[in-house]
């Protein structure tokens, strides 16, 4: 048995060597040659109507060394797809976007084994451009899907779940699956899943729900967070419980380690209930997780959730009598996020205080000096710079509006040593707005894109890391969450 690498498209002894980057393994027995390895197998994800043309299959494994090879092989396997993605000259059609692992590519892009290829239709009357943006805006009256060119005007591509509260919506970039937490006024909380956020084809998941012996019912699904392992997601709910899914969000199981934590009987709810609203995976390590609970503080696990310990050193509950602060678990975390490129660093918006941890959440340092108020809910951490974070201060717990009637985002570029307002383009007078906990989101691009919404129904966006802002949606329903999905 031997391995051979030949120039592309050469033929030796009747065998064609496809690509010099591919190792072709051949077994020679009695003068006969037999292929052992085949070309890379990519996974092509299809949405309607392409899925219907592929016999209802949403995922198809296809061989090929380039995108064009994969698409031609896909047409061979499913002839009804011929002409839909590639035109008669073999080019990707103008109003079709093809993405490999989340990055838009052309037909000549190379494909490796295990790559995920997504074929997306036109957006808002045009093709999904390489710099196109999609923002999921949860509101008290449904989910709004905003789409448009990055930095340009955005349109409402769809409104789904009309009339009910969408607490949170997110796209899992690994699977291209969308998940939405919806609370019906009469029928309670439910979680829905779809591969197209603009369609009415949202499937209700099995859970999250408590097992019978827990003696509780889910009151609200606060957040959904993709995990580290393939197919794993986490959901935080009220009353303060963590659920795990291993099938992309279709079914959920209660994390018993946290639910059975011995101190639970002493946990106290905040004004919004006993809410597990912040989930911070550790990039590359599925065993490590940090969560934030209002009002039961920070909890950490190093064994995938089997055991938990508190991480509250340095947090000061100024809303309690001084003599009660040292031993309390009534710690009202408002929001918490991890710095992806330095995972031991986290930032937190507290109920009176903005904090930073440099030891993975074990202890905290107050870094609020320089802000007009240390009260608030929204928080974003830069995905590529662990020293940069953004908050939107509110006056206080008794007056939850922007200070001085001026809407300002504050940025630190030095891990909280100093803060600077980023307000160009935002309302600067008589703007008494409220921005909720989950209503501030970011993308993964450079320069950083930031988007947030207010209970007034306005959504604001920046594509230069907050240097300038514009109104991207002026008159939606009261905004509960903002997530940049593309």
Residue pairs with C-beta under 8 A, 6 or more apart in sequence:
1 25
1 26
1 27
1 28
1 36
2 25
2 26
2 28
3 23
3 24
3 25
4 17
4 23
4 24
4 26
5 17
5 20
5 22
5 23
5 24
6 12
6 17
6 20
6 24
7 17
7 20
8 17
8 18
8 19
8 20
9 16
9 17
9 18
10 16
10 17
11 17
13 33
15 24
15 26
15 33
17 24
18 24
18 39
18 65
19 65
19 110
21 65
21 110
22 39
22 40
22 65
23 37
24 35
24 37
25 35
25 36
25 37
26 33
26 34
26 35
26 36
27 33
27 34
27 36
38 63
39 63
39 64
39 65
39 69
40 63
40 64
40 65
40 111
40 112
40 113
40 114
40 115
41 61
41 62
41 63
41 113
41 114
42 61
42 62
42 63
42 64
42 70
42 100
42 111
42 112
42 113
42 114
42 115
42 116
42 117
43 59
43 60
43 61
43 62
43 114
43 115
43 116
43 117
44 59
44 60
44 61
44 62
44 70
44 74
44 117
44 118
44 119
45 58
45 59
45 116
45 117
45 118
45 119
45 175
45 176
45 195
46 54
46 57
46 58
46 59
46 60
46 119
47 58
47 119
47 120
47 121
47 195
47 196
48 196
48 199
48 201
50 81
50 84
50 85
50 119
51 57
51 58
53 78
53 80
53 81
53 84
54 60
54 74
54 78
54 80
54 81
55 78
58 195
60 74
60 77
60 78
62 70
62 73
62 74
62 77
62 117
63 69
63 70
63 73
64 70
64 71
64 72
64 73
64 111
65 110
65 111
66 107
66 108
66 109
66 110
66 111
67 92
67 98
67 100
67 105
67 106
67 107
67 108
67 109
67 111
67 117
68 86
68 90
68 107
68 108
69 111
70 111
70 117
71 85
71 86
71 92
71 98
71 107
72 86
72 90
74 81
74 85
75 81
75 82
75 85
75 86
84 93
85 92
85 93
85 96
85 98
85 119
86 92
86 93
86 107
87 93
90 107
91 107
92 98
92 106
92 107
94 127
95 121
95 122
95 126
95 127
96 119
96 120
96 121
96 122
96 127
97 104
97 119
97 120
97 121
97 127
97 128
97 129
97 132
98 104
98 105
98 106
98 107
98 117
98 118
98 119
98 120
99 105
99 117
99 118
99 120
100 109
100 111
100 115
100 116
100 117
101 115
101 116
102 118
102 173
104 128
104 130
111 117
116 174
116 176
118 176
120 128
122 128
123 132
123 134
123 147
123 157
124 147
124 148
124 155
124 157
128 486
129 149
131 149
131 150
131 151
132 147
132 148
132 149
132 150
132 486
133 146
133 147
133 148
133 149
133 150
133 154
133 443
133 449
133 484
133 486
134 145
134 146
134 147
134 157
134 171
134 197
134 484
134 485
134 486
135 145
135 146
135 147
135 154
135 441
135 451
135 459
135 461
135 472
135 482
135 483
135 484
135 485
136 143
136 144
136 145
136 146
136 169
136 170
136 171
136 178
136 180
136 197
136 481
136 482
136 483
136 484
136 485
137 143
137 144
137 145
137 146
137 169
137 453
137 459
137 473
137 476
137 479
137 481
137 482
138 165
138 166
138 167
138 168
138 169
138 180
138 181
138 438
138 479
138 480
138 481
138 482
138 483
139 165
139 166
139 453
139 457
139 476
139 477
139 478
139 479
139 480
140 165
140 477
140 478
140 480
141 162
141 163
141 164
141 165
141 477
141 478
142 159
142 160
142 161
142 162
142 163
142 164
142 166
142 477
143 159
143 160
143 161
143 166
143 169
143 180
143 182
143 197
144 156
144 158
144 159
144 473
144 476
144 477
145 156
145 157
145 158
145 159
145 160
145 197
145 198
146 154
146 155
146 156
146 157
146 459
146 472
146 473
147 154
147 155
147 157
148 154
148 155
148 472
150 445
150 449
150 463
151 463
153 472
154 461
154 472
154 473
156 473
157 198
158 197
158 198
158 199
160 180
160 197
160 198
160 199
160 200
160 202
161 180
161 182
161 192
161 202
164 182
164 183
164 184
164 185
165 182
165 183
165 185
165 480
166 180
166 181
166 182
166 480
166 481
167 181
167 182
167 183
167 189
167 220
167 221
167 222
167 438
167 480
167 481
168 180
168 181
168 221
168 222
168 223
168 224
168 438
168 480
168 481
168 483
169 178
169 179
169 180
169 181
169 197
169 481
169 483
170 178
170 179
170 180
170 224
170 225
170 226
170 483
170 485
171 177
171 178
171 179
171 197
171 483
171 485
171 486
172 178
172 179
172 226
172 233
172 248
172 249
173 226
174 226
174 230
174 231
175 231
175 248
176 195
177 193
177 194
177 195
177 248
177 249
178 193
178 194
178 195
178 196
178 197
178 485
179 191
179 192
179 193
179 205
179 224
179 233
179 249
180 191
180 192
180 193
180 194
180 202
181 189
181 190
181 191
181 220
181 221
181 222
181 223
181 224
181 235
182 189
182 190
182 191
182 192
183 189
183 190
183 220
183 221
184 190
188 217
188 218
188 219
189 218
189 219
189 220
189 221
189 237
190 204
190 205
191 204
191 205
191 207
191 208
191 221
191 224
191 235
191 249
191 252
192 202
192 203
192 204
192 205
193 202
193 203
193 204
193 205
193 248
193 249
193 250
194 201
194 202
194 203
197 485
203 250
205 245
205 249
205 250
205 251
205 252
206 250
206 251
206 252
207 243
207 245
207 251
207 252
207 253
208 218
208 221
208 235
208 237
208 241
208 243
208 252
208 254
209 217
209 218
209 252
210 216
210 217
210 218
210 241
210 254
211 254
214 254
214 259
216 239
216 241
218 237
218 238
218 241
219 237
219 238
219 239
219 273
220 237
220 238
220 273
220 275
221 235
221 236
221 237
222 236
222 237
222 238
222 275
222 276
222 277
222 438
223 235
223 236
223 276
223 277
223 278
223 279
223 438
224 233
224 234
224 235
224 249
225 233
225 234
225 235
225 236
225 279
225 280
225 281
226 232
226 233
226 234
226 281
227 233
227 234
227 244
227 281
227 286
228 281
228 282
228 283
228 284
228 285
228 286
229 246
229 286
231 245
231 246
231 247
231 248
232 244
232 245
232 246
232 286
233 244
233 245
233 248
233 249
234 242
234 243
234 244
234 245
234 279
234 281
234 289
235 242
235 243
235 244
235 245
235 252
236 242
236 243
236 275
236 276
236 277
236 278
236 279
236 291
237 243
237 276
238 269
238 272
238 273
238 274
238 275
238 276
239 269
239 273
239 274
240 264
240 267
240 274
240 275
240 276
240 293
240 296
241 254
241 255
241 258
241 259
241 276
242 254
242 255
242 258
242 259
242 276
242 279
242 291
242 305
243 252
243 253
243 254
243 255
244 252
244 253
244 255
244 305
245 251
245 252
245 253
246 253
255 305
257 301
257 305
257 306
257 307
257 308
258 291
258 299
258 301
258 305
258 308
261 299
261 308
263 310
263 329
266 329
267 274
267 293
267 295
267 296
267 329
267 330
268 274
268 295
268 296
268 329
268 330
269 275
269 294
269 295
270 294
270 295
270 332
270 351
271 397
272 294
272 437
273 294
274 293
274 294
274 295
274 296
275 293
275 294
276 291
276 292
276 293
277 292
277 293
277 294
277 333
277 335
277 437
277 438
278 290
278 291
278 292
278 333
278 335
278 336
278 337
279 289
279 290
279 291
280 289
280 290
280 291
280 292
280 336
280 337
280 338
280 346
280 361
281 288
281 289
281 338
282 288
282 289
282 290
282 338
282 343
282 360
283 340
283 343
285 343
286 304
287 301
287 302
287 303
287 304
288 300
288 301
288 302
288 343
288 360
289 300
289 301
289 304
289 305
290 298
290 299
290 300
290 311
290 336
290 338
290 346
290 360
290 361
291 298
291 299
291 300
291 336
292 298
292 333
292 334
292 335
292 336
292 348
293 299
293 333
294 332
294 333
294 334
294 351
295 330
295 331
295 332
295 333
295 351
296 329
296 330
296 331
297 310
297 311
297 312
297 315
297 329
297 331
297 333
298 310
298 311
298 312
298 315
298 331
298 333
298 336
298 348
298 361
299 308
299 309
299 310
299 311
300 308
300 309
300 310
300 311
300 360
300 361
300 362
301 307
301 308
301 309
310 329
311 357
311 360
311 361
311 362
311 363
312 329
312 331
312 364
313 362
313 363
313 364
314 355
314 363
314 364
314 365
314 366
315 331
315 350
315 353
315 355
315 364
316 325
316 352
316 353
316 366
317 324
317 325
317 328
317 330
317 331
317 332
317 351
317 352
318 325
318 352
318 353
319 332
319 351
319 352
319 397
320 328
320 330
331 350
332 350
332 351
333 348
333 349
333 350
333 351
334 348
334 349
334 350
334 351
334 376
334 377
334 379
334 437
335 348
335 349
335 377
335 378
335 379
335 437
336 346
336 347
336 348
336 349
336 379
337 346
337 347
337 379
337 380
337 381
337 389
338 345
338 346
338 381
339 345
339 346
339 347
339 381
339 382
339 386
340 381
340 383
340 384
341 383
341 384
341 385
341 386
342 386
343 360
344 357
344 358
344 359
344 360
345 356
345 357
345 358
345 386
345 415
346 356
346 357
346 360
346 361
346 381
347 354
347 355
347 356
347 357
347 379
347 381
347 389
347 416
348 354
348 355
348 356
348 357
348 364
348 379
349 376
349 377
349 378
349 379
349 391
350 374
351 375
351 397
352 374
352 375
352 397
353 366
353 368
353 374
354 366
354 367
354 368
354 371
354 374
354 376
354 391
354 416
355 364
355 365
355 366
355 367
355 368
356 364
356 365
356 367
356 415
356 416
357 363
357 364
357 365
358 365
365 416
366 374
367 412
367 415
367 416
367 417
368 374
368 416
370 418
370 419
371 391
371 393
371 410
371 419
372 393
372 403
372 404
372 408
372 410
373 393
373 394
373 395
373 396
373 403
374 393
375 393
375 394
375 395
375 396
375 397
375 400
376 391
376 392
376 393
376 394
376 435
377 392
377 394
377 435
377 436
377 437
377 439
378 391
378 392
378 435
378 436
378 437
378 439
378 440
378 452
379 389
379 390
379 391
379 440
380 389
380 390
380 391
380 440
380 441
380 442
380 450
381 388
381 389
381 390
382 388
382 389
382 390
382 442
382 448
382 465
383 442
383 444
383 448
384 446
385 413
386 415
387 412
387 413
387 414
387 415
388 411
388 412
388 413
388 465
389 411
389 412
389 415
389 416
390 409
390 410
390 411
390 412
390 422
390 440
390 450
390 466
391 409
391 410
391 419
392 402
392 407
392 408
392 409
392 410
392 435
392 440
392 452
393 402
393 403
393 408
393 410
394 400
394 401
394 402
394 403
394 434
394 435
395 401
395 402
395 403
400 434
401 432
401 433
401 434
402 408
402 431
402 432
402 433
402 434
402 435
405 429
405 430
405 431
405 432
406 423
406 426
406 427
406 428
406 429
406 431
407 423
407 426
407 427
407 428
407 431
407 433
407 454
407 460
408 421
408 422
408 423
408 426
409 421
409 422
409 423
409 426
409 450
409 452
409 466
409 469
410 419
410 420
410 421
410 422
411 419
411 420
411 422
411 465
411 466
412 418
412 419
412 420
413 420
422 462
422 466
422 467
422 469
423 469
424 467
424 468
424 469
425 460
425 462
425 468
425 469
425 470
426 460
426 469
427 433
433 454
433 455
433 456
433 458
434 454
434 455
434 456
435 452
435 453
435 454
435 455
435 479
436 455
436 479
436 480
436 481
438 480
438 481
438 482
438 483
439 452
439 453
439 454
439 479
439 480
439 481
439 482
440 450
440 451
440 452
440 482
441 450
441 451
441 452
441 481
441 482
441 483
441 484
442 448
442 449
442 450
442 451
442 484
443 449
443 484
443 486
447 463
447 464
447 465
448 464
448 465
448 466
449 461
449 462
449 463
449 484
450 461
450 462
450 465
450 466
451 459
451 460
451 461
451 462
451 472
451 482
451 484
452 459
452 460
452 482
453 459
453 460
453 473
453 476
453 479
453 481
453 482
454 460
454 478
454 479
455 478
455 479
456 478
457 473
457 474
457 475
457 476
457 477
457 478
457 479
458 471
458 473
458 474
458 475
458 476
458 479
459 471
459 472
459 473
459 476
459 479
459 482
460 469
460 470
460 471
460 472
461 469
461 470
461 471
461 472
462 468
462 469
462 470
